[in-house]
Amino acid sequence: MFLPLGSPLSKTQQMRIAIASDHAGFRYKMTLAQYLGTLGHDVVDFGTNSDKPVDYPDFVKPAADSVAQGNCDRGIVLGGSGNGEAIAANRVRGVRCAVCWNEETARLARMHNDANMISLGQRLIPEDVARRIVDTWLSTPFQGGHHVQRIEKLDE
């Protein structure tokens, strides 16, 4: 595949990305999954498959498990606010899921916390902002350094 300089894939390596939502995040899940596919990422959709009311842990936990087990490189979960989804994902050992509401929160989640998952609230952020959050999170490296010892403490 030819990648022009400055294209999203020229900045971000291809990844296997888990994605899941409840009914309140379903629309963004679908549009982000399609968007990630156009960037060349392998997207694994853990559901839900409609906007019919469901319980988010039924979909978020399997996605988080896939990230923790190394079957997916990263994960994105979505809901109305994204809070419950982040809480559910963070119950899985080895997952560091950050609720992001703008590009700066996504950048800092990667740089300082090595966030391997993010959670987005469809009811709180515009779709174009959600896409920019994902782009920032995917392209930002972990800073390492003194942040490593903090993450190690979380894993103890």
N, C-alpha and C positions, 0 to 999 in steps of 0.2 A: 504494500500500500504506500502511495506517495503522500508524504506529509509536508505541506508548505510550512515554511518557517513561521512561527507564531500561532500555528493551529493548536487547539487544545491538546491533541495527542502528542505534539512535539514537546509539550511541557509536562505531561503527566503520563507515566507508564500505564499500560493497560492493566486493569485489575478485574478480579471477580468480586462483584459487589452484591451483598444481600440487601434486599429491600422488602419492607413489610409495613402494613398500616392497619388501622381500624377503619371503620366506615367514614369517619370524619377526615381522614387523610387520604382516602382512596383516589380521588381525582389527581392530586399531586403525585401520588405514588405512580400512577400510570404515566403521567407526562414525564416525570423524572426518569422512570425506567426506559422509556423510549429515547429520551435525550441522552442518557448514559450509553445506550446502544449505539447511537449515531457517533459517539466519541470513541467507539471501539471497545468499550468495557463489556465484560460478560456479566449480565445481570441475572441474579437468581431471585425470583419473586416468591415470597413466602405467604402471600395473600394479605389481606382479604381480596375477594374478587368482585365486590360490588359495594354500593353505599348502604346496604342493608345493615342495621345495627348489629354489632358483634362485640366480643370482649377482646381488647387489644393484646392481653398476654398470650392468647392462643396463637397469635401470628408473630409477635415480637420475640418471644422466647426462642422459637426455632431459628429465627434469623440471628439472634445473638449467639446461640449455641454454635451456629455455623462459623461465625467470626472467631469465637473463642477456640474452637477446635481446629482452626486454620483451613477450613474448607472454603471460606470466603476471606478475601483480604481486608475488606471493610464492610460496613453496613449502614444503611439509612432506614430510619423508622419514622413514621408520620402519624399524626393524629390531629385532633382539634387544636390543642395547645402544644403538644409534643411532650408535656411533662410526664404523664403516666407512662408513655412509651419509653422514655429515658429511664424512669425508675425501674420498669420491668427489665429492660436491657441490662442495667447495671446490677441486677441481682445475679447475673451470670459471671462467675469468676473469670477474669481475664478480659472482660469488656470494660472499656472506658467510653461511655456514651455521654455526649454533651448536647444540651439543648442549645440550638443556635437560632438567633433571630436576625442576624446581619452578618456581613462578611468578616467584620472584626472578631466576632465571637467564634466564627469558624476558624479563622487564622490562629487565634490564641489557643483554641482547643487542640489544634495540631501541634503548634510550636511548643507549648508548655505542658500539655497533658497527654500528648501522643494519642489523642482520641481516635479509636478505631471504629467508632460508630458516632453518628449524629442523629438528633431527633429534631423534627421540624413540625411546626403547628400551622396547618392549612388555614385555620380560621384567623391567624394572627399576622401572616406575612403574605405579600403579593407573590404570585407565581414566578415573576422574573427575579425577585429577590431570592426566592428559594433556589433557583438555578444558579445564581451567582454565589450563594452560600456553598452549594455543592462544588462548584468549580474551585473556589478558594480552598475549601477543605481538602479536595483531592490533590491540589497542586502545592500545598504548603508542607514542607518537611518538618519533622520533629527536631527541635533545637538541641536536645540532649543536655549535656553539661549537668548543672545542679538540679535540673528537672528529673533526671533519672532516679536519684535517691528518693524523691517524693513518690514517684510511681512505684518503686520497689516497696515502699512502706504500705501502699495500698494493696499490694499483692501478698503481704505477710499474713 
